[in-house]
Amino acid sequence: EVGILAKSYIDQGRLIPDDIMTRLMLSELKGLGRFSWLLDGFPRTVAQAEALDKECQIDTVIDLDVPFETIKCRLTARWIHPASGRVYNLEFSPPKVQGIDDITGEPLVQRDDDKPETVTKRLQAYDAQTKPVLEYYRGKGLLKSFSGTETNKIWPHIYAFLQTKLPDVSQKDAATPR
């Protein structure tokens, strides 16, 4: 039920309200108490950050400083095969035939949240609501920023930094989402 509500906000290019997002995230984090973990895309507002800080000890916050135009180009070039979830990107991982899934020959679709007008709205919402989170964590001395436009150039720096925080994590483990 909450997922359907969240999807309606995403499809409109809007951020999920703080109370819904915070409730979802904190309930998931409760079971991870003895593990190290990395969140991607949360918190996105100062209210979410404050709620997270009340429940969890935050060691570091990583900021990927990527120009909005780069993000917009990547997202609007993303197409998916709905039945399998296969993802193609017209810039760096295109299908063999434009608009067609390589395996099934079925049409690819662009998710509503990857359409140019929606991406622009999402980036504007990010700029207005999320940048204060960076300032919040910068003020706490927890923010580490990495700038660039290419994953393969930024990742080695992030990985080296993470090794200082989690020295027991291998390259294989670091690449495995949980």
CORQUI-V163266 format. One record per residue. N is the residue number from 1. RES is the residue in one small letter. SS is DSSP state (A for helix, B for strand, O for the rest). PHI is phi in whole degrees, 0 to 359 (NA if undefined). NEAR is the number of other C-alpha atoms within 12 Angstrom. Layout:
<<N | RES | SS | PHI | NEAR> <N | RES | SS | PHI | NEAR>>
This chain:
<<1 | e | O | NA | 9> <2 | v | A | 291 | 17> <3 | g | A | 297 | 14> <4 | i | A | 294 | 12> <5 | l | A | 297 | 18> <6 | a | A | 299 | 23> <7 | k | A | 299 | 21> <8 | s | A | 296 | 18> <9 | y | A | 291 | 24> <10 | i | A | 300 | 25> <11 | d | A | 298 | 23> <12 | q | O | 270 | 23> <13 | g | O | 78 | 26> <14 | r | O | 253 | 27> <15 | l | O | 283 | 34> <16 | i | O | 291 | 33> <17 | p | O | 304 | 24> <18 | d | A | 308 | 27> <19 | d | A | 297 | 22> <20 | i | A | 291 | 22> <21 | m | A | 296 | 30> <22 | t | A | 296 | 30> <23 | r | A | 299 | 23> <24 | l | A | 300 | 24> <25 | m | A | 292 | 28> <26 | l | A | 294 | 27> <27 | s | A | 293 | 16> <28 | e | A | 289 | 18> <29 | l | A | 287 | 22> <30 | k | A | 304 | 16> <31 | g | A | 277 | 13> <32 | l | A | 252 | 17> <33 | g | O | 311 | 15> <34 | r | O | 265 | 10> <35 | f | O | 254 | 14> <36 | s | O | 277 | 23> <37 | w | O | 214 | 27> <38 | l | O | 230 | 23> <39 | l | O | 260 | 23> <40 | d | O | 239 | 14> <41 | g | O | 90 | 21> <42 | f | O | 217 | 32> <43 | p | O | 278 | 39> <44 | r | O | 248 | 37> <45 | t | O | 225 | 31> <46 | v | A | 297 | 23> <47 | a | A | 300 | 23> <48 | q | A | 294 | 31> <49 | a | A | 298 | 35> <50 | e | A | 295 | 25> <51 | a | A | 295 | 24> <52 | l | A | 296 | 31> <53 | d | A | 298 | 21> <54 | k | A | 291 | 13> <55 | e | A | 258 | 20> <56 | c | O | 223 | 25> <57 | q | O | 273 | 19> <58 | i | O | 265 | 25> <59 | d | O | 268 | 21> <60 | t | O | 202 | 27> <61 | v | B | 232 | 34> <62 | i | B | 256 | 32> <63 | d | B | 249 | 28> <64 | l | B | 266 | 26> <65 | d | B | 271 | 22> <66 | v | O | 242 | 21> <67 | p | O | 304 | 17> <68 | f | A | 304 | 23> <69 | e | A | 296 | 17> <70 | t | A | 296 | 21> <71 | i | A | 298 | 25> <72 | k | A | 299 | 25> <73 | c | A | 298 | 23> <74 | r | A | 293 | 27> <75 | l | A | 291 | 31> <76 | t | A | 285 | 28> <77 | a | O | 268 | 30> <78 | r | B | 271 | 33> <79 | w | B | 227 | 32> <80 | i | B | 231 | 31> <81 | h | O | 260 | 25> <82 | p | O | 303 | 18> <83 | a | O | 293 | 15> <84 | s | O | 256 | 16> <85 | g | O | 86 | 16> <86 | r | O | 300 | 24> <87 | v | B | 244 | 27> <88 | y | B | 239 | 32> <89 | n | B | 231 | 26> <90 | l | O | 298 | 23> <91 | e | O | 275 | 16> <92 | f | O | 230 | 17> <93 | s | B | 209 | 19> <94 | p | O | 284 | 22> <95 | p | O | 291 | 27> <96 | k | O | 298 | 17> <97 | v | B | 241 | 17> <98 | q | O | 304 | 22> <99 | g | O | 82 | 24> <100 | i | B | 233 | 24> <101 | d | O | 295 | 27> <102 | d | O | 299 | 21> <103 | i | O | 269 | 16> <104 | t | O | 263 | 17> <105 | g | O | 79 | 15> <106 | e | O | 277 | 19> <107 | p | B | 293 | 22> <108 | l | O | 268 | 31> <109 | v | B | 230 | 27> <110 | q | O | 258 | 28> <111 | r | O | 298 | 27> <112 | d | A | 304 | 25> <113 | d | A | 282 | 29> <114 | d | A | 255 | 30> <115 | k | O | 286 | 25> <116 | p | A | 309 | 23> <117 | e | A | 292 | 20> <118 | t | A | 287 | 25> <119 | v | A | 299 | 33> <120 | t | A | 300 | 25> <121 | k | A | 297 | 25> <122 | r | A | 296 | 31> <123 | l | A | 292 | 29> <124 | q | A | 294 | 20> <125 | a | A | 296 | 25> <126 | y | A | 301 | 26> <127 | d | A | 302 | 20> <128 | a | A | 286 | 18> <129 | q | A | 258 | 26> <130 | t | O | 262 | 27> <131 | k | A | 305 | 24> <132 | p | A | 299 | 22> <133 | v | A | 294 | 30> <134 | l | A | 299 | 31> <135 | e | A | 295 | 22> <136 | y | A | 302 | 24> <137 | y | A | 285 | 29> <138 | r | A | 297 | 18> <139 | g | A | 297 | 13> <140 | k | O | 271 | 18> <141 | g | O | 74 | 16> <142 | l | O | 254 | 20> <143 | l | B | 271 | 23> <144 | k | B | 233 | 24> <145 | s | B | 256 | 22> <146 | f | B | 231 | 24> <147 | s | B | 252 | 19> <148 | g | O | 160 | 21> <149 | t | O | 233 | 20> <150 | e | O | 233 | 19> <151 | t | A | 305 | 20> <152 | n | A | 293 | 11> <153 | k | A | 266 | 15> <154 | i | A | 278 | 21> <155 | w | A | 306 | 21> <156 | p | A | 303 | 18> <157 | h | A | 289 | 21> <158 | i | A | 295 | 28> <159 | y | A | 300 | 25> <160 | a | A | 299 | 18> <161 | f | A | 296 | 22> <162 | l | A | 298 | 27> <163 | q | A | 298 | 17> <164 | t | A | 286 | 14> <165 | k | A | 267 | 21> <166 | l | O | 228 | 21> <167 | p | O | 297 | 15> <168 | d | O | 275 | 13> <169 | v | O | 277 | 20> <170 | s | O | 274 | 14> <171 | q | A | 303 | 17> <172 | k | A | 297 | 10> <173 | d | A | 296 | 17> <174 | a | A | 293 | 23> <175 | a | O | 270 | 15> <176 | t | O | 259 | 11> <177 | p | O | 291 | 10> <178 | r | O | 236 | 13>>
